[in-house]
Amino acid sequence: MDFGTALGWTFWGNTLGAWSAAVAVGLGVGFGLWLVARGLVSRIRALADRTATDLDNLVVDLVLRTRGLVIFLVAVWAASLTLELSGTVQARIRSVLVLGLLIQAGIWASGVVMHFLDAYKRRTLEADPGVATAVGALRFMGRLVIWSLVLLVALDNLGLDITTLVTTLGIGGIAIALALQNVLSDLFASLSIVFDKPFVVGDFIVVGDLLGTVEHVGLKTTRVRALGGEQLVFSNHDLLDSRIRNFKRMNERRIVFQVGVQYDTGFEKLQRIPGMIREIVVVQERVRFDRSHFKSFGDSSLDFETVYYMLVPDYTAYMDAQQAINLEIYRRFAEENIEFAFPTRTVHLYAAAGEPGPS
């Protein structure tokens, strides 16, 4: 039997020659796509070294995410176009190709989402370590949405009626959301904390009568290290519903303190006290004096109120300045013979009629 006769053999309605041509077309298309992908990666990588944009890196990443199975399916489809195949076989080949392309599209979409989320994480992680938690949650949600859409489109491509499935999933989703509403509220609260940034890791916050330094922002809870050393755990939803005082964001600290002197202090000394306190406050570092006044007549003291501002929010710097002020006030009052007041009570005794008075 000669070669020409062999090429005339038929298999599934096509001669051996037609099958040979189809194989050649498939190999050519597959090898050509592989060469194009390699060449595209090398060219874009060379371009990426000369540019500051990050989009070329994204293109390289997407090309590298292209699966060999998809190239194989495209090659098979191209080869099938050269053959005489039944409509059923052609339809199945197209369905498999579309399914492969859908999976590849899902991989590319996931790559785009991951790329931009990772870029955001790199830009903000140093300033806000808590962003890693939110990025992790968004990665999960993004993949869930993408692959859910891929699954629905794939089922529709296979000829299945997805209307009932979508309705069922919608009802099931509502039921799941109702069952997990507390968890979901904490999840969205954590995203709000990370992106709205009412506080970040390292901030000193006060929530009600609880206070401490933020250590970690999780998907459900935020952990705060209290001044006493214990760890406070807040639900993210409850935390955002509370009034939060963020002392780390404070530009300057307003300080109000009072000094009380005895009632028998002379008038001239009382006049000098506000100026004396002003002189003491203004010489302190990182302090802006506001006012000092004879405020009120207390139960057992003459009260002077002083207000100044610390130009830095650091609590230790405030305590150092206040300590220096207190010590200097004590020294100056001692020099001026001004006595600090302390709680006293005077009892007046009166003799009843017909009785001798106190001796």
Residue, then its C-alpha position, 0 to 999 in steps of 0.5 A: m500500500d502506497f503513501g497516497t492510499a494511506l492518506g485516503w483512509t477515512f476516520w470519523g468522516n475525515t481522511l488521514g491526510a485531513w487529520s494530518a493537516a489538522v494536527a499540523v494546524g493545532l501544533g502550529v497554533g499552539f506553538g505560535l501562541w507559546l512563542v507570542a507569550r514568551g516574546l511578550v513577557s521578555r519585551i514587557r520585562a525589558l520595558a518595565d526596567r525603564t519605566a516607573t509605572d506598575l502596569d507593565n508588571l501587571v501585564v507580565d503577571l497576567v501573561l505568566r498566569t496564562r495556563g498551558l491547558v488554555i493554549f492546548l484547547v485553542a489549538v484543538w479548536a483551531a485544528s477542528l476547523t479544518l475537519e468535517l465534524s458533526g454539529t454535536v462534536q463541534a458544539r462540544i469542542r466549542s463548549v470545552l473551549v469556552l469553559g477553558l476560556l472562562i477559567q482563564a478569565g477568572i484567573w486573569a481577573s483574580g490576578v488583576v484584583m490581587h495586583f492592585l490590592d497588593a500594591y495598596k498593601r505595599r503603599t500603606l502597610e508601613a503606616d498602618p499594619g492593620v491594612a494587611t487584615a483588610v487586604g486579606a478580607l478583600r482578596f477572599m471576597g474578590r475571589l469569591v465574587i469572581w469565581s461565583l460569576v465564572l461558575l454561573v456563566a460556565l453552567d449557563n454555557l453548558g446549557l443548564d438553566i441557572t435562573t432557579l440556581v440563582t434564585t436558590l443561591g439568593i434565598g440561601g445567601i439571605a439566610i446565611a447573611l441573617a445567621l452571620q449578621n454579627v460576623l458580617s457586621d464586624l467584618f465590614a466594620s473592620l474594613s471601615i476601620v482600615f480604610d476610614k482610619p479612625f485609628v491605626v495600630g499604635d494609636f492610643i485610644v479611649v473608649g468609654d472608661l477603657l483606654g490603651t494602645v491599639e495592637h491589632v485590627g482583625l476581621k472581627t475584633t480589635r485588640v488594645r493593650a491597656l496601661g495596666g498590661e492586660q489586653l482589651v478585646f473589642s468587637n469591631h462593630d461595637l467599637l465603631d458604635s462607641r465614642i472613640r477618643n484618639f490621643k495619637r491624633m492630638n496636635e497639642r494638649r490643653i492643660v488646666f490646673q488649680v492652686g489654692v492658697q490660704y484665706d489669710t494671704g495678703f492682697e498684694k501677694l494675691q495680685r502677684i500670684p498670676g504673674m508669678i505662675r505665668e513666669i514659671v510656665v513660659v520658661q518651660e520647653r514646648v509650652r504655650f502659656d494661655r492664662s492665669h486668674f484668681k478664679s474663685f473663693g473656695d470652701s477653704s482656699l482662694d483658688f487660682e486657675t491656670v491654662y497652658y498648652m503642650l505643643v506636643p501630644d506626648y503624655t510623658a512630656y506633659m508630666d515632665a513640664q507639669q512637674a517642673i511647674n509644680l516644683e517651681i511654684y512650691r519654691r516661689f511660694a516658699e520664698e514669698n511666704i505664701e501658704f498653700a491651703f488645705p481643707t479646714r473647718t472653723v467651729h463657732l461655739y455659742a453659749a445657751a442663755g443662762e449658761p456660762g460661755p466657753s472659758 
